[in-house]
């Protein structure tokens, strides 16, 4: 009965949004009667606006963990949001998200702490991933403060983007207070952010149909100071300090680590990490764009001193032709742990546990760390993008992947401890925008593992996903 109800709700929402979006999308010119009607519905008053979207995904993965285990599942994400502005400089934001996942392969069955059983339907709870208040132009100053549950993305999201990595892209929220001082005359913006995350999804705001789901493996607190200056022409320079405190939750209670539930190295962290970093991005003439970011980490992690370093760079060339062809080359380094020292040199991605260059490897890296926790890496990438039509975009990238340390995972059967070569990765994404209400994409990835992995975990892996998004 529950399965049928979920499918019925998703199907009804999909049909309604598809019909409405297709009908409205036939007349996209602003200022028409249809456009005015949409505006009146979404903005019924001066102080209220709202919207909704539905994202439908189906994913096929061959040999996700490089061991002949295939995955096939669907994700149905439905969101609705509203913004209320009772006063000129005061706004309230709220968003509710519901995304059940249905597993066709492998069959899923697990027992949570509260004795609920999860079968092939998982994540079937609804949660508020936005609930905040923002006050702008405080006391007449260029100062704003946003308090509550919110999305935070700094730079290109290398270290700060996803506050809830265990639920994939269902949510990325932070429970935080963010103060922003925007000094336009000095072309400088200063962000001071305090973060207070809790592993259990019901800590601050109870989900509907709570499944005792955990958004990450530890409770987290943090402080971020992020300063950006654009005084130089076509150049953005940022410097930042990040403090992150982790208090292990998963891995502490009986039953957390057991066969079929969680591997021992996927437990939470106990750590205090201090990070200093900088980022520069800009344009060189009409055709060249670049960005480069570095970060140095020190502190303590799971009883060891931490000293780690990371670099992320990208250089792109735009032909400015009819097809909007562009080419890019990138290099990323994330230090790995040297087992011969008493320190931990493995770079911690902080709140950057999301598929930054590969949807598939964001899962595969759980063999050595946790989902989305990419580290111990040399990555060299080449890419190409074009727009065959105004509505169609194609992106393709090739990556050579190496480990910074080859013997960091001694004693685990997944790694040979004999080679630095992780393998070759090819990714491609085709995106199409039907109209302003409907868009979709097709993503394909292929990974040929190298001798960094053992013979028993060295299968060729592939990833395929298609997606449709209806936006109101």
C-alpha positions in Angstrom: 0.0 0.0 0.0 2.8 2.4 0.9 4.7 1.7 -2.3 1.6 2.3 -4.4 0.9 5.6 -2.6 4.4 6.9 -3.2 4.2 6.0 -6.9 0.7 7.6 -7.2 1.9 10.8 -5.6 5.0 11.0 -7.8 3.1 10.1 -11.0 0.4 12.7 -10.3 2.9 15.4 -9.7 4.9 14.4 -12.8 1.8 14.4 -15.1 0.5 17.7 -13.7 3.9 19.5 -14.0 4.6 18.0 -17.4 1.2 19.1 -18.8 1.4 22.5 -17.3 5.0 23.1 -18.2 4.5 22.0 -21.8 1.4 24.1 -22.3 2.9 27.2 -20.8 6.3 26.7 -22.5 4.7 27.1 -25.9 4.4 30.8 -25.3 7.6 32.0 -23.6 7.7 35.6 -24.6 7.6 37.9 -21.5 4.8 40.4 -21.3 2.1 38.1 -22.8 -1.1 37.1 -21.1 0.3 33.7 -20.1 3.4 35.3 -18.6 1.3 37.8 -16.6 -0.9 34.9 -15.4 2.2 32.9 -14.2 3.6 36.0 -12.4 0.3 36.6 -10.7 0.0 33.0 -9.5 3.6 32.8 -8.3 3.5 36.3 -6.8 0.0 36.7 -5.6 1.0 39.7 -3.3 4.0 42.0 -3.0 5.2 40.1 0.0 4.8 36.5 -1.1 6.4 34.4 -3.9 6.5 30.7 -4.2 7.6 27.9 -6.6 8.0 24.1 -7.0 10.0 21.6 -9.0 10.1 17.9 -9.6 13.3 16.1 -10.5 13.0 12.5 -11.9 16.2 10.5 -12.1 17.1 6.9 -13.1 20.6 5.5 -12.5 22.3 2.4 -13.8 25.8 1.6 -12.5 27.9 -1.4 -13.5 30.5 -2.6 -10.9 30.1 0.5 -8.7 32.6 -0.8 -6.2 34.8 -2.5 -8.9 33.6 -6.0 -7.8 30.8 -7.0 -10.2 28.0 -5.6 -8.1 25.6 -3.6 -10.2 23.2 -0.9 -9.0 19.9 0.3 -10.5 17.7 2.8 -8.8 15.3 5.7 -9.2 15.1 9.0 -7.4 12.0 11.3 -7.3 12.7 14.7 -5.7 9.7 17.0 -5.2 10.4 20.5 -3.7 8.2 23.5 -2.9 9.4 26.8 -1.6 8.2 30.2 -0.6 9.7 33.6 0.3 7.9 36.1 2.5 9.0 39.7 2.7 6.8 41.5 5.3 9.2 44.4 5.4 11.5 45.9 2.9 14.8 44.5 4.3 13.4 41.4 6.0 12.6 38.1 4.3 11.7 34.6 5.4 12.6 31.6 3.2 11.2 28.1 3.5 11.6 25.0 1.3 10.2 21.5 1.8 11.8 18.5 0.0 10.7 14.9 -0.4 12.8 12.4 -2.4 12.1 8.7 -2.1 14.6 6.4 -3.7 13.5 3.1 -5.2 16.2 0.3 -5.5 15.7 -2.3 -8.2 19.2 -3.8 -7.8 20.5 -4.7 -5.4 17.6 -5.4 -3.0 17.9 -3.2 0.0 17.0 -4.2 3.6 18.4 -2.7 6.7 17.4 -1.9 10.3 17.7 1.5 11.7 18.2 2.4 15.4 14.6 2.9 16.0 13.7 -0.5 14.5 12.2 0.8 11.3 12.9 -1.4 8.4 14.1 0.0 5.1 13.2 -2.1 2.1 13.7 -1.2 -1.6 12.1 2.2 -0.9 14.6 4.4 1.1 14.7 8.0 2.1 10.9 8.3 2.1 10.8 11.2 4.5 10.1 14.9 3.9 12.4 17.5 5.3 12.7 21.2 5.4 16.0 22.0 3.8 15.4 25.8 4.0 14.0 27.6 6.9 15.7 30.9 7.5 15.3 34.7 8.0 17.4 37.3 6.3 17.8 40.9 7.4 19.5 43.2 4.9 20.9 46.8 5.2 21.2 46.5 8.9 21.2 50.0 10.5 21.7 51.5 7.1 25.0 49.6 6.6 25.9 47.2 3.7 25.5 44.3 6.1 23.1 41.4 6.0 22.6 38.4 8.3 20.9 35.1 7.4 19.9 32.9 10.3 18.7 29.3 10.0 18.8 26.5 7.5 20.3 27.6 4.2 22.5 26.7 1.3 26.1 27.9 1.3 28.5 27.7 -1.6 31.9 29.4 -1.5 34.0 29.8 -4.6 33.4 26.8 -6.9 32.4 24.6 -3.9 35.8 22.9 -3.5 35.7 22.9 0.3 32.3 24.4 1.1 29.1 23.3 -0.7 27.4 20.2 0.8 26.5 20.1 4.4 24.5 16.8 4.1 26.7 14.4 2.0 25.0 11.1 3.0 21.7 11.9 1.2 23.3 12.6 -2.1 21.8 15.7 -3.8 18.5 15.5 -2.0 19.7 18.5 0.2 23.0 20.4 0.7 21.8 22.6 3.6 23.7 24.0 6.5 22.2 25.0 9.9 24.1 28.3 10.1 24.3 32.0 10.7 25.9 34.0 7.9 26.8 37.6 8.1 27.9 39.4 4.9 29.5 42.8 4.7 29.4 44.0 1.0 31.6 47.0 0.6 30.9 47.9 -3.0 33.1 50.9 -3.2 36.1 48.8 -2.1 34.9 45.9 -4.3 35.3 43.7 -1.2 32.9 41.2 0.4 33.4 39.7 3.8 31.5 36.6 5.0 31.6 35.4 8.6 29.7 32.1 9.0 29.0 29.9 12.0 27.9 26.3 11.3 26.1 23.9 13.7 25.3 20.6 11.9 23.9 17.5 13.5 24.1 14.0 12.1 20.5 13.0 12.8 18.0 14.7 10.5 15.5 15.4 13.3 17.8 17.5 15.5 16.5 20.9 14.8 13.4 20.3 12.7 11.5 17.1 12.7 11.0 15.5 9.3 7.7 14.2 8.2 7.6 10.4 8.4 11.0 10.4 10.2 13.2 7.4 9.2 16.0 8.2 11.7 18.2 9.1 8.7 21.7 10.6 9.2 22.8 13.4 6.9 26.5 12.8 7.9 28.5 10.6 10.2 29.3 13.1 12.9 28.0 16.3 14.5 29.8 19.3 13.2 30.5 22.8 14.2 32.5 25.4 12.2 33.5 29.0 11.7 34.4 30.4 8.3 35.9 33.8 7.5 35.9 34.3 3.7 37.1 37.6 2.1 36.7 38.3 -1.6 38.1 41.3 -3.5 37.5 42.3 -7.1 39.6 45.5 -7.3 41.8 44.2 -10.1 40.1 44.1 -13.6 38.6 40.7 -14.5 40.1 39.2 -11.4 38.6 37.8 -8.2 40.9 37.1 -5.2 39.7 35.3 -2.1 41.3 34.4 1.2 39.8 32.3 3.9 40.1 30.6 7.3 37.9 27.6 8.1 37.7 25.8 11.5 35.8 22.5 11.6 35.0 20.5 14.7 33.7 16.9 14.3 32.2 14.8 17.0 31.7 11.2 15.9 28.1 9.9 16.0 28.0 6.9 13.5 30.4 4.3 14.9 29.7 5.1 18.6 26.4 3.3 19.2 25.9 -0.5 19.3 25.0 -1.9 15.9 26.4 1.0 13.9 29.2 -1.1 12.4 28.1 -4.5 11.2 28.1 -6.7 8.1 25.8 -5.2 5.5 25.4 -1.9 7.2 28.6 0.1 7.6 32.3 -0.6 7.2 34.6 0.4 10.1 36.4 3.1 8.1 33.1 4.7 7.2 32.4 5.8 10.8 32.4 9.4 11.8 35.4 11.5 12.8 36.6 13.1 16.1 38.6 16.1 14.9 39.6 19.7 15.1 40.7 21.0 11.6 42.1 24.4 10.9 42.4 25.5 7.3 44.0 28.5 5.6 43.5 28.9 1.9 43.2 31.2 -1.0 41.5 31.4 -4.4 42.1 33.4 -7.5 39.9 33.4 -10.6 39.5 35.6 -13.7 39.9 36.2 -17.4 42.9 36.7 -19.6 41.7 38.6 -22.6 38.5 37.5 -24.4 39.3 33.8 -24.7 41.1 32.6 -21.6 39.6 31.9 -18.1 41.4 30.5 -15.1 41.0 29.6 -11.5 43.4 28.2 -8.9 42.8 27.4 -5.2 45.0 26.0 -2.5 44.5 25.1 1.1 46.7 24.0 4.0 45.1 22.0 6.9 46.5 21.3 10.4 45.0 20.2 13.7 43.9 16.9 15.1 42.0 14.0 13.6 41.0 10.7 15.3 43.9 11.0 17.8 46.6 11.9 15.3 48.2 15.3 14.4 46.9 16.5 11.0 49.0 18.2 8.4 47.6 18.2 4.8 47.6 20.2 1.6 45.5 20.5 -1.5 45.5 22.4 -4.8 42.7 22.7 -7.4 43.3 24.5 -10.8 41.5 24.9 -14.1 42.5 26.8 -17.3 40.0 27.1 -20.2 40.0 28.5 -23.7 36.8 29.7 -25.4 36.8 29.9 -29.2 33.8 32.3 -29.2 32.5 30.6 -32.4 29.0 29.7 -33.5 29.0 26.4 -31.5 30.5 28.1 -28.4 33.4 25.5 -28.3 35.6 25.7 -25.3 38.5 23.5 -24.1 39.9 23.1 -20.6 42.8 21.5 -18.7 42.9 21.0 -15.0 45.0 19.6 -12.2 44.1 18.7 -8.7 46.3 17.5 -5.8 45.0 16.2 -2.5 47.6 14.9 -0.1 47.5 11.3 1.2 48.5 9.7 4.5 52.1 8.5 4.7 51.9 5.4 6.9 55.6 5.7 7.8 55.0 8.9 9.9 53.2 9.5 13.1 51.0 12.2 11.5 48.0 12.1 9.3 48.8 13.8 6.0 45.5 12.9 4.3 43.6 16.0 3.0 40.1 16.4 4.4 37.6 17.8 1.9 35.6 19.4 4.8 32.2 20.3 3.3 33.3 19.4 -0.2 32.0 15.8 -0.3 30.0 16.0 -3.5 30.6 14.7 -7.1 33.0 17.4 -8.2 34.3 15.6 -11.3 32.6 12.2 -11.2 29.2 11.0 -10.2 30.3 7.4 -10.1 33.6 7.8 -8.2 31.8 9.7 -5.5 30.4 6.3 -4.5 33.5 4.3 -5.3 35.8 6.3 -3.0 33.8 4.7 -0.1 36.2 1.8 -0.5 38.9 3.9 1.1 37.1 6.7 2.9 33.4 7.6 3.0 30.9 8.5 0.2 32.0 11.6 -1.6 35.3 11.9 0.5 37.8 12.1 -2.4 41.4 12.5 -1.2 44.9 11.1 -1.7 44.8 12.2 -5.3 46.6 13.5 -8.4 44.1 14.3 -11.1 44.9 15.6 -14.5 41.9 16.4 -16.7 41.2 17.5 -20.3 37.7 18.7 -21.3 35.6 20.1 -24.2 32.2 21.8 -24.2 30.1 22.8 -27.1 26.5 24.1 -27.8 25.2 22.5 -31.0 22.0 24.5 -30.5 20.9 27.2 -28.1 19.0 24.6 -26.0 21.6 21.8 -26.3 25.0 21.5 -24.5 27.6 18.8 -24.5 30.4 18.4 -22.0 33.1 15.7 -22.2 36.1 15.2 -19.9 39.0 12.7 -19.7 40.9 12.3 -16.4 44.1 10.5 -15.5 44.0 9.6 -11.8 46.9 8.7 -9.5 47.2 8.2 -5.7 49.5 10.6 -3.8 50.4 7.6 -1.5 50.1 4.1 -2.7 50.3 2.2 0.6 47.9 4.3 2.8 45.4 1.4 3.0 47.5 -1.5 4.1 45.5 -4.5 5.3 42.4 -3.8 3.1 41.6 -6.2 0.3 40.6 -3.5 -2.2 44.1 -2.1 -2.9 47.3 -3.7 -4.2 49.7 -1.3 -2.3 52.0 -1.7 -5.3 51.0 1.1 -7.7 50.1 4.8 -7.7 47.9 4.5 -10.8 44.2 4.7 -10.0 43.0 4.6 -13.5 41.3 6.4 -16.4 38.0 8.2 -16.3 35.8 9.4 -19.2 32.7 11.5 -18.4 30.1 13.0 -20.7 27.0 15.0 -20.1 24.3 16.0 -22.6 21.9 18.7 -21.4 18.8 20.0 -23.1 16.4 22.8 -22.1 13.0 22.2 -23.7 11.7 25.5 -22.4 11.9 27.5 -19.2 9.8 24.9 -17.4 11.4 21.7 -18.5 15.0 20.6 -18.8 16.9 17.3 -18.8 20.2 15.6 -19.1 21.9 12.3 -19.9 25.1 11.5 -18.1 27.6 8.7 -18.9 30.8 7.7 -17.2 33.4 5.0 -17.8 36.2 4.1 -15.4 39.0 1.7 -16.2 40.8 1.0 -12.9 44.5 0.8 -12.6 46.9 -1.3 -10.5 46.3 0.8 -7.4 43.3 -1.5 -6.9 43.7 -5.2 -6.2 42.9 -8.0 -8.7 39.6 -8.8 -6.9 38.4 -5.1 -7.1 39.5 -4.2 -10.6 36.4 -4.5 -12.8 35.6 -1.9 -15.5 32.9 0.4 -14.2 30.2 2.4 -15.9 27.5 4.9 -14.9 24.4 6.1 -16.8 21.8 8.6 -15.5 19.0 10.3 -17.2 17.0 13.2 -15.6 14.0 15.3 -16.2 13.3 18.5 -14.2 10.0 20.3 -14.2 10.1 23.8 -12.6 7.2 26.0 -11.7 
